[in-house]
Amino acid sequence: MSPPIRKEFGKFIEKEKANGDIGTLNAKGDFTWEELQEKAEEFLKKF
């Protein structure tokens, strides 16, 4: 991803977490690498 698209992806991830779609990596709800890859595919389809 280019830097501007990466920045938008970061915003997308934060919105997902705010909406309750959290990852399974740890108690903070971070996403695993596999989950991030899935989220990136979802984001790029919408972008």
FENBELBEL-V303982 format. One record per residue. N is the residue number from 1. RES is the residue in one small letter. SS is DSSP state (a for helix, b for strand, c for the rest). Layout:
n,res,ss
N,RES,SS
N,RES,SS
This chain:
n,res,ss
1,m,c
2,s,c
3,p,a
4,p,a
5,i,a
6,r,a
7,k,a
8,e,a
9,f,a
10,g,a
11,k,a
12,f,a
13,i,a
14,e,a
15,k,a
16,e,a
17,k,a
18,a,a
19,n,c
20,g,c
21,d,c
22,i,c
23,g,c
24,t,c
25,l,c
26,n,c
27,a,c
28,k,c
29,g,c
30,d,c
31,f,c
32,t,c
33,w,a
34,e,a
35,e,a
36,l,a
37,q,a
38,e,a
39,k,a
40,a,a
41,e,a
42,e,a
43,f,a
44,l,a
45,k,a
46,k,a
47,f,c
